[in-house]
Amino acid sequence: MKKIYTPLSTQGLSKLKAGDEVLLSGIIYTARDQAHKRLCESIKKKKKLPFELSGAVIYYCGPTKTPKGLAIGSCGPTTSSRMDAFAPLLIKNGLKAMIGKGGCSQEVCAAIKKHKAIYFLAFAGCGALLSGCVKKATAFTYADLGPEAIVKLEVEDFPLIVGIDAKGNSVYRARAPK
């Protein structure tokens, strides 16, 4: 497994290939549909974003309630295609990686390739296991969105698979029938 750290760089991501297994450490942000919509509205209105997109990682996740004594509740990935309408604009504005489950649209794949970003797959159905890699979780912004609020996570050795690499290669296309 390859170890990588946030913030991510184009140079570092260029070494990863679709199918590579990685352990991610550093700061990532959870965000789902409604948070993505607000981020994109802010970009379009030229408003300041709540966090710097350059080198950032967004985890398509809505964590469950945090049990006493733990950093976070279960935090499994959300289906990525739900964010496809928003991802290209975020990538264009510096977002370097997304984490989710399932495939992405052709528009997202094209944006990833054009801007040398990356898409990681998290292990679906393993939210409780993944929560053990979260060392700290802090409510960050858009609290009115409830479970769709953005949460800042400090992760250590968060296990991922490169789903779409910075060259546009995809684990999904690699397995598609000829």
C-alpha positions in Angstrom: 0.0 0.0 0.0 1.1 3.5 -0.8 0.9 6.1 1.9 -0.3 9.6 0.9 -0.9 12.8 2.9 -3.1 15.9 2.6 -2.9 18.4 1.1 -2.6 16.5 -2.1 -0.3 17.7 -5.0 -0.6 17.1 -8.7 2.9 15.7 -8.6 2.1 13.1 -5.9 -1.2 12.1 -7.6 0.5 11.5 -10.9 2.3 8.5 -9.4 -0.9 6.7 -8.6 -2.7 4.4 -11.0 -6.2 3.1 -11.2 -6.5 0.1 -8.9 -3.7 1.2 -6.5 -4.3 0.7 -2.8 -3.5 3.7 -0.6 -3.5 4.8 3.0 -4.6 8.4 3.3 -3.6 10.6 6.3 -4.4 14.2 7.0 -7.4 16.5 6.8 -10.4 15.6 4.7 -14.0 17.1 4.6 -17.3 15.3 4.4 -19.8 16.7 2.0 -22.9 15.4 0.3 -25.5 16.8 -2.2 -26.7 19.9 -0.4 -23.2 20.9 0.8 -21.9 20.5 -2.8 -24.7 22.7 -4.0 -23.8 25.4 -1.6 -20.1 25.2 -2.4 -20.9 25.6 -6.1 -23.3 28.4 -5.5 -20.5 30.2 -3.6 -18.1 29.7 -6.4 -20.5 31.0 -9.0 -21.2 34.1 -6.8 -17.5 34.5 -6.2 -17.9 34.2 -2.5 -15.2 32.9 -0.1 -15.5 29.1 0.4 -15.4 27.7 4.0 -12.2 25.8 3.2 -9.4 26.0 0.6 -10.1 23.7 -2.3 -6.5 23.7 -3.5 -5.2 20.2 -2.6 -8.3 19.3 -0.7 -10.1 16.0 -0.4 -13.9 15.7 -0.1 -15.4 12.5 1.3 -18.9 11.8 0.0 -20.1 10.8 3.5 -22.8 11.7 6.1 -21.4 10.4 9.4 -23.8 8.9 11.9 -24.2 10.2 15.4 -21.0 9.9 17.4 -21.1 7.4 20.2 -19.6 8.5 23.6 -15.9 8.1 23.7 -15.3 7.8 19.9 -14.2 10.5 17.4 -17.1 9.7 15.0 -19.9 7.3 14.3 -20.0 5.1 11.3 -18.7 6.9 8.3 -19.2 4.9 5.1 -19.1 6.3 1.6 -22.1 7.7 -0.3 -22.8 6.9 -3.9 -20.6 9.3 -5.9 -22.9 9.8 -8.9 -25.2 11.9 -6.7 -22.4 14.6 -6.7 -21.7 14.4 -10.4 -23.5 17.7 -11.2 -21.2 19.6 -8.8 -17.8 17.8 -9.0 -16.5 19.3 -12.3 -16.8 22.9 -11.0 -15.1 22.0 -7.7 -12.3 20.2 -9.5 -11.8 23.1 -11.8 -11.5 25.3 -8.7 -8.7 23.2 -7.1 -10.3 20.2 -5.5 -7.8 17.4 -5.8 -9.7 14.3 -4.7 -13.0 12.9 -4.0 -13.8 9.7 -2.0 -17.0 7.7 -2.6 -18.4 4.5 -3.9 -19.5 3.6 -7.4 -18.6 5.1 -10.7 -18.7 8.7 -12.0 -20.1 10.4 -15.1 -18.0 11.1 -18.2 -18.0 14.8 -17.3 -16.4 14.1 -13.9 -13.9 11.7 -15.5 -13.0 14.4 -18.0 -12.6 17.0 -15.3 -10.4 14.6 -13.3 -8.1 14.1 -16.3 -8.0 17.8 -17.4 -7.2 19.1 -13.9 -5.0 16.1 -12.7 -7.3 15.2 -9.8 -8.2 11.7 -8.6 -11.2 9.7 -7.4 -10.8 7.2 -4.6 -13.1 4.4 -3.7 -13.8 3.7 0.0 -15.0 0.3 1.1 -18.8 0.3 1.1 -20.5 -1.4 4.0 -17.4 -0.8 6.2 -18.5 2.5 7.8 -17.9 1.3 11.4 -14.4 0.0 10.4 -13.5 3.2 8.6 -14.5 5.3 11.6 -11.5 3.7 13.4 -9.2 5.7 11.0 -10.8 9.0 12.1 -8.7 10.5 14.9 -10.7 13.7 15.2 -14.0 15.0 13.7 -15.1 18.6 14.0 -18.4 20.1 12.9 -17.2 22.6 10.3 -19.9 24.4 8.4 -23.5 24.3 7.1 -24.8 23.0 10.4 -28.3 23.7 9.3 -28.0 20.8 6.8 -27.9 18.3 9.7 -26.3 15.0 8.5 -25.3 16.8 5.3 -23.3 19.4 7.1 -19.6 19.5 6.3 -17.4 17.8 8.9 -13.6 18.2 9.1 -12.0 14.9 9.7 -8.4 14.2 10.7 -7.7 10.7 9.3 -4.8 8.3 9.7 -4.1 5.4 7.3 -7.6 5.7 5.8 -7.8 2.7 3.3 -8.7 3.6 -0.3 -8.5 2.3 -3.8 -7.7 4.6 -6.8 -10.9 4.4 -8.8 -10.0 7.0 -11.4 -6.4 8.2 -11.7 -5.1 11.6 -12.8 -4.7 10.3 -16.4 -8.3 9.4 -16.6 -7.8 5.6 -16.3 -10.7 4.0 -14.4 -11.1 0.7 -12.6 -14.6 0.6 -14.1 -13.5 0.9 -17.7 -10.8 -1.7 -17.2 -13.4 -4.3 -16.3 -15.9 -3.3 -19.0 -16.6 -6.0 -21.6 -15.1 -5.4 -25.1 
